[in-house]
Structures are given as C-alpha cells and as structure tokens.
C-alpha cells in the first residue's frame, strides 16, 4: 500500500488553529515509522539536513500513535510553549 505524502506544515497550522484538539497526521505501514514521526513532532526534529521543522518550537506539540489494521496512525495537537495550551 502506497501512502500519501503528508504536508506537515498544513498539519501544524491546523493544530495551531485548534489548540488542544488531536488532528490526524497520517497512517504509516510500519509502527516503527510512525514512532519516528511521533518523535520528530514532539521534539521538532528535522529528519533531513537543510530542512526545517513544521512543529517548532520543540515541546509545543504532542503526538501519539494508534495501531490500525494497516499499521499505525499518528495524531498531533498543539499545546503551546512549555506544554501550556495556548
């Protein structure tokens, strides 16, 4: 199953517009891939050199993964700086 590319900047903007509410990020074939995406969101980690994170500043977003029939779905929410919902 080929997955659709995720526009993380659009997801982050939607999360900021609805603080505290979980928003879908994407579904991944592998739980380990979903776990990496989840980590990248929480830490605002940039997976490739020369890129920038949509989820800045680090700690402003929470992420979770939910196992599905096809792998794992990642969801994120904006909680603001220092974990306080803005």
Secondary structure, DSSP 8 states (H G I E B T S, - for coil): -------HHHHHHHHHHTTTS-EEEEEES-HHHHHHHHHHHHHT--SSTT---SS-STTSEEEEEEEETTEEEEEEEE--GGG---
